[in-house]
């Protein structure tokens, strides 16, 4: 497809040959949805200046709009918690929502890492479902260190030059 400009959250794509090989730049307006395809996290993007018909699914590793992803994931977490309605009664008698993690579901993969309000969180996928959730990194690191290592190993890029 093209190359993403990390500094400006733009996705650069080479235009067709008939337009003198000028580079076109696309700006992400917002993130519409997310899905998991073959174990890879993809986001449905709304491109600035284009209609909804032009939205496209892009793999997470091609994106560098980290703040937008963080806000989207935070919103999805709030929606998920509101939908799940699994409660735990606290010592003070208040109801507290239980996440899939707190319910003891097994994590299958770490899909992403985000910083929310100064706290490092892992976006994890649960075994046997397409459910994903943000979980504090220290908990995932302790319980599933191999999955965390695997996540980071997939993202390491080595240079052949010294």
C-alpha positions as a Python dict, from the first residue, in 0.01 Angstrom:
ca = {
    (1, 'X'): (0, 0, 0),
    (2, 'X'): (222, 284, 116),
    (3, 'X'): (415, 422, 405),
    (4, 'X'): (286, 583, 722),
    (5, 'X'): (439, 912, 836),
    (6, 'X'): (498, 860, 1210),
    (7, 'X'): (538, 1228, 1286),
    (8, 'X'): (204, 1344, 1149),
    (9, 'X'): (-26, 1041, 1182),
    (10, 'X'): (-56, 1035, 803),
    (11, 'X'): (-66, 733, 579),
    (12, 'X'): (127, 803, 262),
    (13, 'X'): (41, 605, -45),
    (14, 'X'): (185, 623, -392),
    (15, 'X'): (-77, 739, -637),
    (16, 'X'): (-138, 575, -971),
    (17, 'X'): (138, 599, -1233),
    (18, 'X'): (-73, 828, -1450),
    (19, 'X'): (-44, 1109, -1192),
    (20, 'X'): (334, 1156, -1218),
    (21, 'X'): (407, 940, -912),
    (22, 'X'): (311, 1218, -670),
    (23, 'X'): (267, 1103, -311),
    (24, 'X'): (-83, 1129, -167),
    (25, 'X'): (-124, 1174, 205),
    (26, 'X'): (-428, 1055, 397),
    (27, 'X'): (-517, 1175, 745),
    (28, 'X'): (-702, 952, 989),
    (29, 'X'): (-1016, 1138, 1099),
    (30, 'X'): (-1129, 877, 1351),
    (31, 'X'): (-1125, 508, 1435),
    (32, 'X'): (-1461, 346, 1363),
    (33, 'X'): (-1416, -14, 1479),
    (34, 'X'): (-1166, -293, 1540),
    (35, 'X'): (-1150, -661, 1456),
    (36, 'X'): (-915, -955, 1481),
    (37, 'X'): (-824, -1134, 1158),
    (38, 'X'): (-591, -1434, 1174),
    (39, 'X'): (-476, -1324, 1519),
    (40, 'X'): (-390, -971, 1400),
    (41, 'X'): (-561, -660, 1530),
    (42, 'X'): (-704, -429, 1262),
    (43, 'X'): (-878, -94, 1292),
    (44, 'X'): (-1147, 44, 1060),
    (45, 'X'): (-1040, 399, 976),
    (46, 'X'): (-1243, 697, 860),
    (47, 'X'): (-1018, 907, 636),
    (48, 'X'): (-1036, 1286, 662),
    (49, 'X'): (-1201, 1436, 355),
    (50, 'X'): (-1340, 1104, 230),
    (51, 'X'): (-1686, 949, 258),
    (52, 'X'): (-1771, 657, 488),
    (53, 'X'): (-1762, 437, 175),
    (54, 'X'): (-1385, 494, 160),
    (55, 'X'): (-1324, 362, 516),
    (56, 'X'): (-1065, 85, 524),
    (57, 'X'): (-932, -181, 761),
    (58, 'X'): (-565, -130, 846),
    (59, 'X'): (-342, -354, 1059),
    (60, 'X'): (-250, -206, 1395),
    (61, 'X'): (122, -233, 1326),
    (62, 'X'): (88, 9, 1030),
    (63, 'X'): (-67, 282, 1243),
    (64, 'X'): (103, 548, 1447),
    (65, 'X'): (-197, 751, 1567),
    (66, 'X'): (-140, 629, 1923),
    (67, 'X'): (-354, 889, 2100),
    (68, 'X'): (-647, 811, 1872),
    (69, 'X'): (-606, 437, 1938),
    (70, 'X'): (-582, 500, 2313),
    (71, 'X'): (-904, 705, 2316),
    (72, 'X'): (-1083, 447, 2101),
    (73, 'X'): (-975, 160, 2329),
    (74, 'X'): (-1078, 351, 2641),
    (75, 'X'): (-1424, 415, 2488),
    (76, 'X'): (-1457, 48, 2388),
    (77, 'X'): (-1364, -62, 2741),
    (78, 'X'): (-1633, 160, 2892),
    (79, 'X'): (-1889, 26, 2642),
    (80, 'X'): (-1785, -333, 2715),
    (81, 'X'): (-1812, -288, 3089),
    (82, 'X'): (-2156, -129, 3055),
    (83, 'X'): (-2270, -416, 2832),
    (84, 'X'): (-2131, -699, 3041),
    (85, 'X'): (-2300, -597, 3365),
    (86, 'X'): (-2110, -850, 3572),
    (87, 'X'): (-2092, -718, 3926),
    (88, 'X'): (-1896, -790, 4236),
    (89, 'X'): (-2025, -666, 4573),
    (90, 'X'): (-1751, -470, 4749),
    (91, 'X'): (-1692, -474, 5126),
    (92, 'X'): (-1877, -144, 5154),
    (93, 'X'): (-2182, -297, 4982),
    (94, 'X'): (-2125, -114, 4653),
    (95, 'X'): (-2148, -293, 4320),
    (96, 'X'): (-1827, -309, 4122),
    (97, 'X'): (-1807, -435, 3766),
    (98, 'X'): (-1595, -742, 3700),
    (99, 'X'): (-1391, -756, 3384),
    (100, 'X'): (-1329, -1078, 3190),
    (101, 'X'): (-982, -1072, 3345),
    (102, 'X'): (-1128, -1051, 3697),
    (103, 'X'): (-1370, -1332, 3612),
    (104, 'X'): (-1069, -1556, 3546),
    (105, 'X'): (-1086, -1585, 3167),
    (106, 'X'): (-760, -1703, 3011),
    (107, 'X'): (-563, -1461, 2793),
    (108, 'X'): (-477, -1592, 2447),
    (109, 'X'): (-268, -1302, 2314),
    (110, 'X'): (-141, -953, 2385),
    (111, 'X'): (-252, -735, 2091),
    (112, 'X'): (-137, -386, 2182),
    (113, 'X'): (9, -171, 2457),
    (114, 'X'): (-126, 174, 2543),
    (115, 'X'): (-68, 434, 2812),
    (116, 'X'): (-389, 556, 2980),
    (117, 'X'): (-362, 826, 3246),
    (118, 'X'): (2, 736, 3304),
    (119, 'X'): (-67, 363, 3345),
    (120, 'X'): (67, 108, 3097),
    (121, 'X'): (-211, -127, 2980),
    (122, 'X'): (-209, -432, 2756),
    (123, 'X'): (-494, -489, 2513),
    (124, 'X'): (-549, -865, 2550),
    (125, 'X'): (-762, -1118, 2362),
    (126, 'X'): (-933, -1388, 2563),
    (127, 'X'): (-912, -1755, 2467),
    (128, 'X'): (-1211, -1888, 2275),
    (129, 'X'): (-1367, -1548, 2205),
    (130, 'X'): (-1316, -1225, 2016),
    (131, 'X'): (-1345, -1031, 2341),
    (132, 'X'): (-1059, -792, 2409),
    (133, 'X'): (-992, -583, 2716),
    (134, 'X'): (-735, -341, 2856),
    (135, 'X'): (-557, -494, 3156),
    (136, 'X'): (-282, -332, 3368),
    (137, 'X'): (56, -437, 3230),
    (138, 'X'): (193, -549, 3566),
    (139, 'X'): (-86, -808, 3600),
    (140, 'X'): (-36, -944, 3247),
    (141, 'X'): (343, -943, 3292),
    (142, 'X'): (308, -1150, 3609),
    (143, 'X'): (49, -1401, 3490),
    (144, 'X'): (138, -1438, 3118),
    (145, 'X'): (503, -1329, 3075),
    (146, 'X'): (550, -1549, 2766),
    (147, 'X'): (262, -1373, 2585),
    (148, 'X'): (412, -1033, 2668),
    (149, 'X'): (754, -1143, 2540),
    (150, 'X'): (592, -1285, 2225),
    (151, 'X'): (411, -951, 2166),
    (152, 'X'): (732, -749, 2188),
    (153, 'X'): (931, -1000, 1981),
    (154, 'X'): (680, -960, 1696),
    (155, 'X'): (750, -587, 1694),
    (156, 'X'): (1129, -585, 1714),
    (157, 'X'): (1292, -465, 1394),
    (158, 'X'): (1658, -543, 1352),
    (159, 'X'): (1895, -357, 1129),
    (160, 'X'): (2163, -543, 935),
    (161, 'X'): (2395, -242, 952),
    (162, 'X'): (2619, -189, 1252),
}
